Amino acid sequence: MELLTLRLSLSTLCKKLISADDTEGSNTKLLLSLNKNLLRSLENQDGLPNPSVHLALRLSNHHNQAKETDYLNRLKNNLHDDIQISLTNSQAVTGLMALYSLALKSSCYDLNTITFLVNDKNETLLTHLKRQMEQEKDHIAFSHRPLTNYYQYSLGVLALCVSGIRVNHHVSHKLIKATENENFKHGETESVDTYAMAGMALQCVKDSGSYAHNAAELDTSLNKIKQKLLASRRSDGHIGNEFSTGLAVQALLAMGSEVGECATSMEAMRTAARSNTYHNPMAISQTLPALQGKSYLSVKTQDCRNEDDTLVLEPVGPVVVLPSETKVNMKVEVVTASGAAALYSVDVPKGSSLLEALELLERRNVGFT
């Protein structure tokens, strides 16, 4: 009898595994629980609305159309105004603009109707994002690093590509070269999140057929990113750490690697979710799409017709939070425009908000603001 070896792409394998897992009631309940936790986070009116949260809700299989529409309006008002202020002050907001456009696109919103006024000139969101990417590219040319960072640079490439905008091949090339030179680092450590975002961005560019400059080098970069992500897989299945696994799996799904490493990473995320590791809305927003077999690249083919509208939040009773004596060590790295880095450390009470932690750090460290 001949042995027939069937090689499935990672994308196909993952989707088959996800489909099988979804027949199990526990996994279905887990996904619904994460979805509801993310939806419930919309009730917090403090701070700016988070486009990543909206994006994850829109990529989900279950929806609460009324709450999602309300949050979309908050994005178009509050977040839009914040970006407008940044542009007026000539600040680089590449990543935020990119996420904003992806969030709008995920709601099938006409991006040509979103404009910003700068120097008495009214131009569309995507026009401004293209300009930001040109500035980022030029900054790399003379300083060997983007104005922001390669994570935001990758987000910019992805957002333009997903929106049907032809990405300047010089802009794509800078990302390809950064992959080749292994420039995706946070301090001395390689950034799994950045590799994942770069993988989704370059995969979109490849799928669009817009990078005719050198198709071989694009494929080489994508293969290198896949290998970097898989090499970062821990024995428990997480890629990098618990909070980077969601984006890493999204990237592997998008890139369609033939290495069957999906099942262990999926199970690792489910285990972490059941342990309430992803209690933060941002963490859930990057994990939920991956657990449902989606990636940010899925926004490109988003169809908002005939969507589910069955997600309902049950009333939650009052929760009494007792003060904690447990301390958590927080480290903050500050990178100046010259490239120099300074590392700060502070012990903060467990449960502190980021703002509270940063304010404590400022009080205890002269020079940190």
N, C-alpha and C positions, 0 to 999 in steps of 0.2 A: 504494500500500500504506500502510495506517495504521500509525503508530508507537505501539505499546502500551507505556506506561510503567508498570512494576510497582513499587510502593513497598512495601518490606518494613520492618517494624519492626526496630530495632537488635537486639532480642532474637532475632527469627526469623533475621535475617541472621547474627548471631554463631553461633547454634546450627548453621546450615547450614554455615558456614565451618569450625566446629570438627569437625562430622561428616566433612567432606571431608578435613580435615587429619589426622584420626585414622586414615584409611586409609593414610597414609604411615607406613612403619615407623619413620622417624627420630623423628617427633613422638610416636609411641606409646612408643618407648623412652625418650624424654626425660621423659614423664609418669611412667613407671614408676620411672625413676631418682630423680626428685624425691620420689615417694611413698616409696621405700625410704630415701632420706636422712632424710625426716621420721620414718619409723618407727624408723630406727636411733638418732635423737636421744633416743628414749624410754629408751635404755639408760643415759643419764646420770642418775644419782640425785641429783646436786647441786642444791640449791635446791628451790623449790616446783614442782610440775607445772604446765605451761602449758595453760590451757583452750583457747587458740587452736590449739595443735598438735592436741589431741584433736578439736576441731571440724573442722579440715581433713581429718584422717584419716577421720572419720566421713562427711564429704561426698564422699570419694573414691569412685571406681568399683571400686577394689581394696582388699581388707582382709586383715589378719591378726587374726582375732577374738581370739585368746588375748592378744596383746600389747595390743590396744586395751582389752580388759576389765581387764587388770592396771593400765593407766594410768587407766582410769575409777575403779578402787578407790583409787588414789593421790590422785586429785582429791577423792574423797568423804572421804578421811581427812586428808591433809596440807593441801590447799588449804582444805578446810572448816574445819579448826581455825584456820588463819591468819585467815580471814574472821571467825570467831567472836571471836577476840581483838580484831580491829579494831572490831567492833560493840560489844563490851563496853567498849572505850575511847572510844566515841562518835566513831569516825573514819569519814569518808566513803569508802566503797569501792564506789561505784556501778558503775564500769566492770568491776571484778573480779567483782562479784556477777552482773552481766549476762552476762559471758563464761562464768561458771560455770554459769548456768542454760542458756545456749545449748549448752554442751558436754554437759550432762546430757540436754537435749532431743534432741540429735543422736544419742544412744544410746537414744532412746525411753524414757528413765527417768522414772518417776513423780515429778514435782517436788513433789507434795504430801507426799511422805515425807521430804523434806529440810527440816530445821528448825534454828533457832538459838534459844538461850536468852539473853534480854536482860531485865534487871530482873525476874528470877524468872518471866518469861513466855515460853513456848515457842511460836514462830510459824514459819510456813513461809518458805522462801527467797523466794517471790514476794511474800508479804506484806511482808517486810523490804525487798525491792527497790521495791515501790510506795511505802513510807514514805520510802526514800532519794530517790525521784523527787519526792515532795512537798516534801522539804527543799531539794532542788536548785531546784525551781520557786520556792519562797518566797525563796530567796537571790537569785535573778535579779530578783525583784520589787523588792528594796530596794538591791541592789548592782550590778545590770545584768550580772552574770556568775554562772555556776553555782558551787556549792561546789567542784566538781572542774574540769571544762571541758566544752565542748560536744561533744567526741568521746565522752566517757563518758556525757554526758546522752543523746546519740543512741543509744548502745549500750543504755542503760536502756530507752528507748522501744521499740527493736527487740526486746529480750529479752521484755518484757512482752507486746508485740503478737504475736510469734511463738508465745508460750506460751498464746495464747487469752485473755489478760487485757485487758479493755477499758481503754484508756489514757485517763485523765482529759483532757478536751478542753483544759483550761487548761494541762496539761503539754505537749500537742502544740502548742498555740498559741504557747508560749514558743519552741519550736524553729522554728516557722514565722516568727515575728517576727525571730529571730536570723538566719535565712536572708535575710529581707527587708532587714535592716540590715547585712548582710555582716559579721557578728561572728565568723566562723570564721577566726580568724587565729592564727598562731604568731609572736609579736612583731609585725612589720610585714608579714609575708608571709601570704597566704591559704593555709589548710591544705586541701590536696586530700583528705587522709585524712578530715578532719572533714566536708567536703562529701559525700564518698562515703558515710560512715556515716549522715549525716543523710538522704541520699537513700534509702537502704535502709529506714531507720526510718519516714520519712514515706510511702514507697510501701506499706509494710506496713499503716500506719494507713489509707491510702486503700483498699487491697484489703479490709480488714476492715469498711469501711463505718461505723466507729465515730465518725468526725469529721463530725458533721452540723452543726457550728457554722457553717462557711462553706466549702463545698466548692471555691469558686472560688479562695480564697486558698491552699488546699492545693495545687491544681493549679498556681497561679502559682509557688509555692515549688519544686515539683518541676521545673518547666520552667527556673527560674533555676538550680537545682543542675545540671541537665543541661548548660546552657550554660556554667556555670563550669568543669565538668569538661572539656568539649570545648575550651574556650578555653585550657585548661592543657596541651593536647596539644602535645608538641614535634615537631620535624620528623622525629625518628627513631621516632615512634609512642608513646613513653612519655608518660604523663599525670602531670604534676608532675615526678616523678623515677622511677628504676627501682623504688624501694621503695613508692611510692604507687600505681603503675599497677595492681597486683592488686586493691586495694580499689576503685579507680576503675572498672575494668572490671566488677567484681562489681556495683557500683551501676548502671552503664549497662545491664547485663543485666537487673537487677531492675526498673529503671524502664521498659524497653522503648522507648527513644528511637527515633525514625524516622531519625536521622542515621547513615549507614553508616560509622562510624569504627572498627569493631571489628577488622577484619583487621590493620591496621597495629600496633595496640596488642598484639594477640595475638602477632604475629611479633616485636615488640620484646621481649616477655617471654621468648619462646623463645630469642632471641638472647642475652639477658642470662643466662638459665639455663644455656645451653651454655658461657658464659664463666665459670661458677661465681660469678656475682654474688650469687645467692641461697644462700649457704653457711650462713646463719643460719636456724635452725628457724622463728623468728618470720616472717622474710621469705618462706620457703617456704609457711608456713601461710596467708598472705594471697594468695599467687600461685597455688598449686595449684588451689583451687576455681575461680578465674576461668578458668584454662586448660582446665578440664573443663566449662565452661559453667554453673557453679554460683555461688550467692551465699549469704551468711548467711541470706537470706530463704528459701532452699531448706529450711532446718531445719523450717519450718512444715509441710511436707508429707513429712517424712522417714518412710520406712517401713523398719523394720529386719528385715523378713521376707525369707527366701530371698536373703540377701546373699552376695556372693563371699567366699571365704576362701582365696585362692590366693597371697597376697603372702608370699613367703619371702625372708629375708635370707641372702645368701651370706656365709660366713666372711670376715672382713677381716684381712689380715696386719698385723703391727705397723708403725707409721709412725714414722719418726725425724724429729723436728721440730728443725731447726737454728735457733739464735738469730738474730734479724733485727736489723740496725742501722737499718732504716727506721723513721722516726718518722711518726706520724699526728697531725694537729692535731684536738683535740676541743674543742668549745664547749658549755657547759652554761648554759642560762638558768634562773634561779631566780625565780619569781614569788611574792611574799609575799601574805599574806591581804589586805593593803591594795591590792594591784594593782601595786605597784612591782616593777620587774624589775632584776635584776643579772646581768651576763654574765661568765662565767669562761672562760678558755682555757688549755689545757695540751697540750704535745706528749708523746705516749705511744708506746712501742715498738709497731710493727705486730704484731698478733696478741694484744694485751693483752685480758683480759676487761674487761667494763664495771666490775666491782668494783675490779679493779686500777687502772683508769684514774681512777675516782672517788677512790680512796685516795691516788693520786699527786697529784690535784688538791687534795685536802684538805691534804696536807703542804706544798704550795707556795703556797697561798692562805689567808691569815688571814681567818677569817670564814666560809669555806665548810665545811660539815659534812655 
